[in-house]
């Protein structure tokens, strides 16, 4: 698989790797939204966490962890970069096609970008649910 | 865990640890082949001049070298383009020869094979199924092996052919070939084995091992690509097959087409070298393989060596590293050429069907590496590879949400994952 330089760059130096606490701690924190998508048997799992300013609705920080191929890691790393500083609504509008374009993902890797979009939407929904 | 760094200076990168995929040609093989490209280029079918005679002599010599490696008579060797062709010729050729009913009808005969065979066996079986034969594919044991009893349990009165690989290409596990062969001979059933990964590495005697048809390939044993052979037993029983490729009647009519003289000479030389060197080579590689497995499994938890612990080829190991995906692992190790059972490394986007057949969970199949060593693999290379693998797995585990969950005591299998 010949990857684009951007995928390799994200893979080798992934941005914003980590979590804001253990699974248990995160559940209790209302300023954090979590998206956990994918499945181990499918070969990719993404965990995306966003830290949101409750007053402004701006995503102040984002962290990810990923079990998956190089492009899955790159897609989730890119997602965290793009989310930081965006409002929840702006974040919700990120499309997988934009990730495909930015990383020049080959057709067989498009599902990685779809997974990243799912992770973003799922994290935002999780945050909103905690506040409803 | 710290591993000695001393290995770094002694290895050349990129490093090749994928000898189960293919091997480099031994320079001695290339030397043997070279004259047959230029000076002795004759067609062995030319009976009336010295150019033809020289080529024919070379082919005859190679036929003997191949026969000697597997304990056959030289008349029992048919040269082909490799194991895929040998498997097709053996399976389709035998099924059509021993069919109980003519083409166009159903219930033409029963064929037994195993689900973790190579596609070059499974696909010919599927073709025959469409052409009126019944095919039973059995599951291997969870250690990857196939025994006589397992074949015996699915035999039918109309079974005409059993095909079981000698050693598996992904996990290196080998099967009870002499015992299965004996069973087939007792029942009057033709027995084929795809021995591509086995021949040249393990002692083979088709007569004592009760094999009727055997496929082998030059490029897995330091010979050239595009050359292979099919052994067809001539006595007790005399096995007959129907040719697939028709024309000039070469290879006693079993395989028409001008002989690939250079390839055949290379195959012969490769067989001769394997016969001389396999015993010492096997011991050397086994020590390296054991060292590699010991080093990585001691340094990393939640790892699993797939296949049978001992009934396994010496040069090959297949290891699953929990919570790490195989393709990204190979990306981290891009200076070391290996294979993975991960879906992302296959054209089909499915994880390895071989590991699946063993009951290895899909998550661990995605996490597997196949490392296969060869004639020029050194201890320094294995030390280097082990160190880099440990480093890469640790790096990717730092990235893995599954590893976090494992460390927090969360049972990953209990989570409701949304398959996608």
Contacts between the chains, C-beta under 8 A, distances in Angstrom:
chain1	res1	chain2	res2	distance
A	1	B	327	7.2
A	1	B	344	7.5
A	1	B	345	7.6
A	3	B	331	7.7
A	8	B	331	8.0
A	11	B	328	7.2
A	11	B	331	6.2
A	14	B	399	6.5
A	17	B	398	7.1
A	17	B	399	5.8
A	19	B	404	6.7
A	22	B	404	7.8
A	22	B	408	5.5
A	23	B	404	7.5
A	23	B	405	6.7
A	23	B	408	5.9
A	23	B	410	6.4
A	24	B	408	7.5
A	36	B	401	7.0
A	37	B	418	6.9
A	37	B	420	7.6
A	38	B	417	7.1
A	38	B	418	7.8
A	38	B	420	6.3
A	39	B	417	3.4
A	39	B	418	6.5
A	39	B	419	4.9
A	39	B	420	6.7
A	40	B	362	7.3
A	40	B	363	3.7
A	40	B	366	7.5
A	40	B	402	6.2
A	40	B	412	6.1
A	40	B	417	6.6
A	41	B	351	7.9
A	41	B	361	7.0
A	41	B	362	3.5
A	41	B	363	5.4
A	41	B	366	7.7
A	41	B	417	7.3
A	41	B	419	6.8
A	42	B	343	7.6
A	42	B	362	7.5
A	42	B	417	7.9
A	42	B	419	5.8
A	42	B	420	5.8
A	43	B	325	5.6
A	43	B	327	8.0
A	43	B	342	6.0
A	43	B	343	4.8
A	43	B	344	6.1
A	43	B	351	6.6
A	43	B	362	7.6
A	43	B	363	7.9
A	43	B	366	4.0
A	44	B	325	6.8
A	45	B	401	5.8
A	45	B	402	6.0
A	45	B	417	7.5
A	46	B	401	7.5
A	47	B	401	3.8
A	65	B	399	5.8
A	65	B	400	6.2
A	65	B	401	3.9
A	65	B	404	6.4
A	66	B	399	5.9
A	66	B	400	7.3
A	66	B	401	7.0
A	67	B	323	6.2
A	67	B	324	7.1
A	67	B	325	5.6
A	67	B	399	7.7
A	67	B	400	4.6
A	67	B	401	6.2
A	67	B	402	4.9
A	67	B	403	7.9
A	68	B	325	5.1
A	68	B	328	6.6
A	68	B	344	7.9
A	69	B	325	5.7
A	69	B	327	4.0
A	69	B	328	5.2
A	69	B	331	7.7
A	69	B	342	7.3
A	69	B	344	4.0
A	70	B	327	6.5
A	70	B	328	5.2
A	70	B	331	4.6
A	72	B	325	7.6
A	72	B	328	7.6
A	73	B	328	6.0
A	73	B	399	6.6
A	108	B	349	6.8
A	111	B	420	7.0
A	114	B	420	7.7
A	115	B	420	6.8
A	118	B	420	7.9
